[in-house]
Amino acid sequence: MTTTGLEGHAMEQFKVCDLIFQFTPKIEDTCICKITMIWEKRNDEVPEPSSYMKLIKTMAADMEDHVLKA
């Protein structure tokens, strides 16, 4: 699944903010999620987007439940 940032707080700081979630099923009721984040800062003063990782991990966990049910 790919998401593209269009508006909101993150887009005030970044020109580009894309997330790619790749789920790989494993043994019963588990999977691995590889997350790729592509970003471009609006200027050099903008910090790295590491503060968004907690939110991104939560999103992946929520999606995992849906992937396992599919």
N, C-alpha and C positions, 0 to 999 in steps of 0.2 A: 504494500500500500504506500502511496506517495501523497504527502500533503505539501501544499505550497502556501507560504504566508502571503496574504493580500493586504491585510489591514490589522490594526490593533497596536498594542504597546511594542511588541517586538519589531514591527515594521517602522516604528519611529527611529529605531537604532540601526536597522539592517536594510540594505537594498534588496538582498535575497535571503530568504530563510526557508529552505526546503528540508523535509524530513522523509526518509525512506525507511519503512519497516519491512523486513524480510523474515517471515516465520518459517521455521523448519521443524516439522513434527518429529518427535522422538518417541521413546517408549510410552506406554499407556498414559494418557492424560497429561502429557508434558510437551513442550516445544521450546525451541531456542529462538530468540528474536535478535536479529542483527539490525542495529539502528545506524543509519548514516545521516549526518546532518551537514548540509551544504549552506554556507552563509557568506555574505559579503557585507562588511561593516560600512556604514555611511561615511565615517571618518576614523582617523587613528585614535581618537579619544574614547571611542566606544569599547567597552570591555568585551572579552571573549564571552560567548553565550553559555558558559558553564552553569550559570545560575538557572538555566532552563532545564537542566538535566533531570531534576526531580520530577517536574511536570511530564517530561517525555517518558520517563520510566513508568509513571502512573498510567499514561496513555497506552503504553505497550502492554502493561498488565491487564488493563481493561479489554484491549483487543484480543489478547491471548485467550480469554474466556470464550469469545465469539469464534475464534479460529478453531478451538478444540471442539466446539459444538457442531461445526460445519461438517 
